[in-house]
Amino acid sequence: MTERDEEREERIKMEIIVDAYTQDEQAMGWHIYLEETMDVPFEARCIEEQEVSPLDEGETVRVVGKPSSEPSLRQQFVTIEWMDREFGVPLSQLEPVEASDDTEQAVSDWHYWLDR
């Protein structure tokens, strides 16, 4: 389990899931935070293979947006360009390679949330 990060905990509580009482509201809070905070497009590397995605570990992709799929507290998707196509993959399997500080913070906040 990831070590507790007070600054990150405060940001999650006060900015991302503030006024969210149900899991659906928290999931929507995450969806909005990620959509507003990530500067797309950005380059990302696959850090783990997942059944729902064709990406191989170590593969680099271009994140171009956030699909309107129903967000959940266990899975947030991003839209990538891959093999001349665009489709959604779990954000949890990606880490930014070339991205803004805000984007890196948003993605690492999401990874932290999942690890806790």
Buried (B, 14 or more C-beta within 10 A) or exposed (E): EEEEBEEBEEBBEEEBBEEBEEEEEBBBBBBEBBBEBBBBBBEBBBBEEBEEBEBEEEBEBBBEBBBEEEBBBEBBBBBBBBEEEEEBBBBBBBBBBEBBEEBBBBBBBBBBBBEE
